[in-house]
Amino acid sequence: MASSRDMILRKIRSALPQSSPLPDLSAVTNWQTFDDPIEQFSAVLKFVGGEAVQVKDLAAADAHLRTQKHWRDGKIRCSVVAGVGDSTIQLDAIDDPHELENVDFAVLRGHFAVAENAAVWVTDDTVRHRVLFFIPQHIAIVVPARQVVNNLHEAYARIPVGQHAFAGFISGPSKTADIEQSLVIGAHGARSLLVYLVDDGVDQ
């Protein structure tokens, strides 16, 4: 005898709309581009509450990070980017991601960035616990400067579908304007986001 769950799912499947082929975009040539993608990325990131800093190498990123009050004041910090910041906890020794609930600042890695919306593509192969993309009070993401693309069409062409259990775009710190139409930064996640666009010394 079929369970209630099976009966419900069967009815849903029988009522599915007929599938349609995806549109052919091969002939589209007028995707939005920018004379200076890095400048555009920086401007949009600032507009959504973050900050982009272009630096020569990882040492310069580290030097800038250590001038930041949130980093200096953070008691629990971690970095997965060698040469940028340091860690006060041993991430490899943590099995339960709930133990990361009090992280003040995390330095993470992004694969590429998108100029039109200041989004950074991140995946689970750069961190042991993906909660680090959301739970720290403050976040810095290190991205190769040469990996800033113009638009999401270019971005999606770079994404290997099905390769990661978790992946996504991050654009700016957490924010909401649903409450009394007042913008609140850090309502559901990081209160600040720094993106280091590094010219040399960082892999994709």
NORPE-V398771 format. One record per helix or strand of 2 or more residues. SS is the DSSP state (H for helix, E for strand). FROM is the first residue (numbers start at 1). LEN is the number of residues. If there is no record, write none. Layout:
{{SS:FROM:LEN} {SS:FROM:LEN}}
//
This chain:
{{H:4:11} {H:37:11} {E:51:5} {H:58:8} {H:69:5} {E:77:3} {H:91:3} {H:97:4} {E:105:5} {E:112:3} {E:119:5} {H:124:3} {H:130:4} {E:138:7} {H:145:3} {E:148:2} {H:152:7} {E:167:4} {E:175:2} {E:184:2} {E:192:7}}
//
